[in-house]
Amino acid sequence: MRLVTPRLVLRNFIEADLAREWAPLKPVAAAVQPFDLRDLPAVKRQVHDAIATCREEPRTTWDLAVVVSEGERLIGRAGLKRGEREPREALMWFVSDPSSWNQGYAHEALTALLGAAFGPLKLHRVTAETSPGNAGAVGLFESLGLRREAHFVENAFAGGRWVDTALYATLDREWAARPKP
Ligand SMILES: CC(C)(COP(=O)(O)OP(=O)(O)OC[C@H]1O[C@@H](n2cnc3c(N)ncnc32)[C@H](O)[C@@H]1OP(=O)(O)O)[C@@H](O)C(=O)NCCC(=O)NCCS
């Protein structure tokens, strides 16, 4: 899958992304693995796993590199993973390097991804999850018109403690009927 927006390209990760030097990989590391920036081998494993999803048949996960067209700067990852129980539902995510925040990139990337989800992929429902205290993610999902459907209490164990999760979702017909700019 390759999605082109006015400022971005969302494309499959490629072997060349793995071959980057460690130092230049640091901003990429922040983008692909924001929870432990020091663990660059884990980042490489994550990129390696993303490349492996391209060979799935049929493909169920699109874990895409987000590249700023100008300068071909890799700033993060965005993706969709089909549900095992219901393949016409998918979980969506976006993670980017902090130096690229607040420039509308996440909104631009996920608008394109939702267009692909409800267009060529013919999905019925897309969900997204975040910590309820993650103001950036909450602002992002609300700016896309996603509906907050649930607040799960201490349903995940992360960083040595139990944490809450907010679940957002939108349907194909809701996305089609959204107010356009
Ligand atoms: C959350 C994140 C993806 C936002 O990326 P971004 O490129 O800065 O987002 P955008 O500039 O496209 O902003 C999209 C909307 O969210 C809002 N927003 C972004 N950061 C915000 C913040 N810290 N507080 C409140 N609103 C915020 C913007 O105002 C914008 O809304 P608007 O169009 O109504 O003005 C980024 O901070 C990130 O990668 N965080 C770590 C990973 C993560 O939490 N991912 C989301 C869960 S999958």
The ligand as a Gaussian input file, in Angstrom:
#p B3LYP/6-31G(d) Opt

LIG

0 1
 C       -0.731000      12.128000      19.230000
 C        0.160000      12.439000      18.043000
 C       -0.017000      11.296000      17.060000
 C       -0.286000      13.771000      17.407000
 O        0.503000      13.998000      16.226000
 P        0.527000      15.438000      15.528000
 O        1.135000      15.285000      14.168000
 O        1.135000      16.429000      16.456000
 O       -1.051000      15.765000      15.376000
 P       -1.701000      16.889000      14.443000
 O       -0.790000      18.075000      14.365000
 O       -2.130000      16.260000      13.154000
 O       -2.992000      17.300000      15.274000
 C       -4.242000      16.631000      15.078000
 C       -5.275000      17.217000      16.031000
 O       -4.962000      16.847000      17.363000
 C       -4.812000      18.016000      18.170000
 N       -3.699000      17.844000      19.081000
 C       -2.450000      17.411000      18.761000
 N       -1.677000      17.401000      19.876000
 C       -2.480000      17.854000      20.892000
 C       -2.274000      18.067000      22.291000
 N       -1.089000      17.804000      22.879000
 N       -3.317000      18.510000      23.042000
 C       -4.529000      18.743000      22.475000
 N       -4.788000      18.564000      21.151000
 C       -3.762000      18.128000      20.388000
 C       -4.510000      19.139000      17.202000
 O       -4.931000      20.376000      17.726000
 C       -5.321000      18.742000      15.992000
 O       -6.690000      19.114000      16.145000
 P       -7.339000      20.266000      15.221000
 O       -7.193000      19.765000      13.800000
 O       -8.747000      20.319000      15.700000
 O       -6.500000      21.485000      15.485000
 C        1.637000      12.532000      18.464000
 O        1.686000      13.407000      19.557000
 C        2.279000      11.207000      18.856000
 O        2.888000      10.518000      18.034000
 N        2.152000      10.810000      20.138000
 C        2.699000       9.516000      20.621000
 C        1.931000       8.303000      20.070000
 C        0.433000       8.380000      20.289000
 O       -0.047000       8.772000      21.349000
 N       -0.324000       7.955000      19.238000
 C       -1.799000       7.976000      19.263000
 C       -2.369000       6.686000      19.700000
 S       -2.304000       5.442000      18.406000

